[in-house]
Amino acid sequence: MGIAEKCRPKDGSDDGDGDNFRGQKRKNDTHGSTSDPDARLHRNANGREAKLCYMGHALMENRNGLAVAAKVTHADGTAERRAAEDLLAAQRKASGRRITASADKAYDTSDHVAKLRAFEVTAHVAQNDAVNKTTGKRRRSSIDKRTTCHDGYGQSQTRRKMIECLFGWGKQHGTMRKTKHRGIAGVSVDFVLNLIAYNLMRIPKLAQL
């Protein structure tokens, strides 16, 4: 979730209007928000532009596509996996039984899968066995046939894509695209309200099935 503010140098110097920074190097230790120290620079999917933002993480149950837990963190390269581990550990404890968790191939790392198994969470993670462009060797996935041979794994891979509807709705109709709040606490409340609104919108549709 982006914040409605431009990035400025922390030393108070002037490097332009805060929007056009082509050719300039901007890092979290040199640049940031002048009013929100919790916000972090993070590159978007194409990797070309870094913006001040937070990362909102949601846990969705895969039967009806409803959000059941959420967390907002600083934006960095491992925040998604760390947040997933925290949310799933709490969900496993609350359920009182082993649960499954589906995710895309970005979560196919040996340490992440090992932590989920330690929590008694079965990792239905998409296999990342792509060929390394530098070495030409195929990457070894942490998910083997002991997991992929079950019908539940295939079902999880299909159902996990429903979470895109949650974030898509929040960006199009809610306030996930650019929050006006400051600090993780305020942004967290805003994020949870978006998830509640999505659930309230979806529940009547489920009742008609």
N, C-alpha and C positions, 0 to 999 in steps of 0.2 A: 504494500500500500504506500503510494507516494504521499509526500506532505506538500501542502500548498505554500512552499517557500523556496527561495533560490539558495544555491550553495555559495558560501562566502569564505574567504581565507580566515583562518583563526587568528592570525597575527594582526588583523585589522587593515591590511593593505588592500588596494583596489585592483582587481583583475578583470574589470569589465562589468557588464550588466547582470552577471550571474547566470545567464542563459547560454550565451555563445562562448564556449570555452574550447573551441577547436584548436588543437596544437598545444593546449595546456595540460599539465599533469595535475590531477586532483586525487588526493588520497585522504583517508579518514584522519590521519595524523596531521594533515595540513589544512584541510577544508572541512566545513560542516555548517550546520544551521546556527544562526545568531541567536535564536530564541528556544531551540529544542536540542539540548545536548544528547538526548537519547537517540536521535535519528542518525542513520548511517548511510554513507554512499554505497550504492549497490548497482551492479550492471544488469541491464535487462537481458532478455533471452538472446538477442543478437550480439551481445557483448560489446557494443560500440559506444553506448552512452550510460554513464553512471548518474544516478539520481538519488536524492535524499529520500529514504523510505524506511518502513518497518516491514517485517515479515509476519503475516498472519497464517497460522496453522490450524487446520480443522480436522477432526476425526469424524468420519461418517459411517453409520451402520449400513451394511450393503444390501439389506433386504428392501428397505423403503426409501433409501437415499436421504435420511434425515441426519443433520449434524448433532452429535452427542457430546462433543468436547472441543475446546478451542484454546489457543495460546498465541500470544503476540511476543515476538523476540526482536532483538537487533538483527540486522541483515548481515549474514556472512555465509561462507561456503558450506559450513556443516550444520547450520541452524535447523534445517529441515529434518535431518536425521535425529538430532538431539531432541527436538520437540516431539517427534514421533515416538521416540523411546519413552519420554516422560508421560505422554498422553496414553500410550498403550499399556504402560506399567500400571497406571491408575485404573484404566478400564478393566484390565485383567483382575486386579484386586477387587474391584467392585462387583464383577461378574461371579467370582468365586469358582471359575472353571477355566480351562484352556480355551483360548480364542484364536482366531486366524486374523491376519492383517495383510491386505493386498496393497501394493504400491508399485510405482513405475521403476524402471531400471536404474535410476539415480540412487535407489536405496539398496542396490545389490552390491554391498561391500561386506567383507568377512566379519569385521567388528560389529557392524550394525545387526547383521543376521544372528551373530552369536549372542548379542545382548538380548534380542527378542526371544531367542530360545531359552535363555536363562530366566526370563520372566514367564515362561510357559506360554509364549505367543508363537504360533506357527506362522512363519514368514512366507506369505504367498506373493513374493516379490518377482517382478518381471526379470527374466534372465538377461544379464548384460554380458554377452559373449562375443562382442564385436571385435573385429581385427584392429589391432593397434596400427595407426598410420605410420608411426615412426619405426617400430620394430618389425612390423608385418606379422606378428604373432597374435593368435586369438586369445582374448582375455578369458580367464577361467571364472565362471559364475559360481557364486556361493550357494546357488540353488540347484540341486541335482535331481535325478529321476525319482528319488524317494519322495519328493514333494510334487513334482510335475506329473507323476503318473496318476494322481487322484483327480476325480472329476471336479472336486471342490476347487482345485487350483485354477482350472479353466474358467469356472464360474466366477471366481474372484477377479481374474484378469478382465473379464467382461464387465462386471459390476463396478470395478474401481473407477472407471471412466465417468461415472455419474457425479463424482465430486467436482468435475469441471462445470457442471450445471450450477452448483452452489456458488462457486467463485464468479462465474459468468453473470449470474443474476445479481450478485453483490456489486459488481462493477457497473453493470448497465442500469440497474434500478436502485441500488443502495449507495453507500458512500465508501466502498472499498477501493475505488480507483484513486481517490485523492482525499485523504482525511484532513480535516481542519483542526484536529485536536493536537495537543502537545504532550509528550511524555508517554511512556509505555502504559501507565495506568489508564489514562484517558483514551488512548487508542484501543486498548483492550476492551473497554466498555463499548466503544463504538463498533468494534469488530463483532463482539458477542451479540449486540442488538441486530446487526445485519443477519447473523445466523438464525436468531429467533424469528425474525421477520420472514426469512426463507422457509423455515419449518412451518410457520403459521400459514403461509401461502400454499405449501405442498400438502399439508394434512387433509384439507377438504377434498383434494383430488384423490388422495389415497382412499378416503372413505367411500368414494364412488366406484372403486374397483370391485 
